[in-house]
Amino acid sequence: MIQYRHKNPRDTSTLLAQKIHHHCQNFNVPLLINDNIELAHAIGAEGVHLGQDDASIEIAQTRLGPDAIIGISCYDSLDLALHAQKQQVSYVAFGRFFSSESKPKAPPAQLSTLTQAAKQLSLPIVAIGGILPSNGHLLLNAGADVLAVIGGIFDHDPLTATQRYCKLFTSAHRIL
């Protein structure tokens, strides 16, 4: 899955998002738009990822339809995740877990939150923030199902970095 995350969009963001979506469709990879339900709707993206300050889950579900992938940031709050699960989101995301250039001021999340979430939630759990092949196993072992990464791939050779992440999923030992 790919997420288009552009915190300072301009008029060109729609065109760029359309191009990214076209490439994703060629590889049968869902595209999510970060924070922007209208952009997701405009380009026909498969879904949206929302933060607590974005539009509501209900608005996203109404605008994007019943098949849309809708994820929500829960930071370090299991209560937010439990509430989101009741609203039938597709996944919940926790983080930031490590120092991150894309989320430098975000408060840290705890590994214990992932462990508790894995015990109490029935939907996929995403870990966010500063995740590298060298620390990703900690999150998977604690209960994350998915690792959201930016710099861990794009600050390195993307093919080699992606292969290193794939190995994490085959060697993780979840604590449940």
C-alpha positions, 0 to 999 in steps of 0.5 A, a space after each residue: 500500500 502507498 500513502 500520498 502524504 503531502 503536508 503543503 499541497 498546491 494546485 499541482 497536488 491533484 495532478 501528482 496524486 493522479 499520476 501516483 494513483 495511475 502507477 499504483 493501479 498498474 501494480 494493483 497497489 492501493 493508494 491512500 491519501 493522507 488527511 484529504 478526503 476530497 483529494 482521495 475522492 477526486 482521483 478515485 484513490 482507494 482510501 484515506 488516512 486521517 489524523 485526529 484534527 482531520 475530518 471525521 471517519 463518518 464523513 470519509 465513509 460517506 464521501 468515499 463509499 463502503 469499500 474505501 480503506 479508512 485508517 486513523 491515527 491513534 498516537 499512543 491511545 488505545 481508547 482512540 483505537 477502540 473507538 475507531 474500531 467501533 466506527 468500522 475503520 479499516 486499520 488503526 495507526 500508532 506512533 511515532 515510536 522512534 525519532 522521525 523527520 516526518 513527525 519531529 514534534 509528535 509525542 512518542 508512543 510506547 511498545 506496550 500500547 501495541 501489545 495491548 492493542 494486539 490483544 484488544 483489537 480485531 483490525 490491522 495495527 500500523 506502527 508509524 515513526 522513525 521505523 528502520 530495518 534495524 528497529 522494525 522487529 521491535 514493533 512487529 514483535 510487540 503487535 504491529 501488523 504493518 510498518 509505515 515507512 518513509 525515510 527507511 526506504 527513500 533515504 537508502 537504496 529503495 530495493 535493498 531497503 525494501 528487501 530488508 523490511 520484508 525479512 522482518 516480517 518473516 522473522 518476527 515473533 509476536 508477543 501475544 
